[in-house]
Amino acid sequence: MSQLDYQAAIDYILSFADYERASRAAVIFDTSRIAAILGRLGQPHLAAKSIHIAGTKGKGSTAAMIASVLTASGYKTGLYTSPHLHSFTERIQIDGKPIRETEFAALVQKLRPDSDAFNQLGVYGELTTFEILTALAFIHFREKKIDYQVLETGLGGRLDATNVVQPQVCAITSISLDHTEVLGNTLAQIAAEKAGIIKPGCIVVSAPQHPEVRSVMSSICHERGARLIEVGQHIVWSITERSDSSQSFRLNGLGGSYDLTIPLLGEHQLDNAAVAVGVAEALASLGARISAESIATGLSRVSWPGRLQVLRRHPLLVVDGAHNADSARKLVKALPQYFRFDDVVLVVGTSREKDIAGIVDQLLPLSRKVIVTRSRNPRAASASALVSEFSSRGVMTKVADTVESAVALALREVGPRDLVCVTGSLFVVAETIEYHEATERDNLTG
């Protein structure tokens, strides 16, 4: 077999069922396939100590914070997240650096004979794109001899491909209604799926939750003999300073008090940071060498783009990957807390299976100047679906066929003291960032 290049490697893994790009109804969620292929590969997922993270919102931010703290503590740390903004390589990182394209292609080349043979057996059904990516991450982490692997679930928890590890600590970020077509129609059902990552005897750190969710979490932790640590109960924080580039806060945890700063905006990120500190304290109680200084350093260095990210300032261009009603509500609350502006133009594009009506309801108090668009992702909702939701609420929208044209239109319509906010999905955010960076390059070379 000739050596695969990066694009050929991507083409191969995308040739399988991919719930990020296709209907999730077409994907059977089951951990038996990933467990079987990992067994064939020598159980690479058990080679490092694991921290496992589930939730509806904040999983990626929290995972990035935990990984940054572990790296600052001197540990070689793997981070596995999804989806990516620009490149599949972002999903598999070690000490903050994405896997190189050549390494990614070499891993796919190495895995392909096993995955092809596995699929031909037909015992468990064909592997999915996400399962192959998960196996690649575990193989890479084992080869690089990492100390810790921080793993974000892809969807849910109980039946997620990452749920084959035996974590020392689990983290549950904010849970709200999302992916109801797969996870259930109530908070209790969704919480039970997310809590499926909790293993007997592990430590669980949870963000503040709805009472219905708290009840499920408490019950499952009790059943499995897992210790539950809750932000808002055992860990509390108070904000001390905020700007349009960072926020500082005082946190009282089980292991001490900390004065901390993160370069991520929004009060919800302080809850995520509190979860990360709780995980760090839990790991320290299990023998990890994690100090107050390394916690502060790690949090101050964290990078997680696409979430309340400022791309330009005059006018303000802010992108945020809010993709459900709860995250849209948090976005609307955060913008006037962290930025000063006269008027707002919204650029909105969502995925078609999302609660579009709920997202629109939450965004309306922010602005009635709206441009709707759609990303290049096959799951993107049509512009007409968004137009219908806004118009039924008395809001006339403009339509742009592409994200690039939508952002360009919005920037032409605002003054230097106004704000353009692009939101609705990470796919729309990623295309906005790419457009902005290309424009900046053109300005420099032009």
PyMOL commands that set and color helices and strands:
alter all, ss='L'
color gray80, all
select helices_A, chain A and resi 6-13+24-26+32-40+44-46+59-72+88-91+101-121+129-143+180-183+187-197+211-224+267-285+292-301+325-338+356-363+383-391+403-413+426-445
alter helices_A, ss='H'
color red, helices_A
select strands_A, chain A and resi 49-54+77-80+92-94+97-98+148-152+169-172+203-206+227-230+236-242+247-252+257-262+309-313+316-320+344-348+370-372+397-399+419-423
alter strands_A, ss='S'
color yellow, strands_A
deselect
rebuild
show_as cartoon
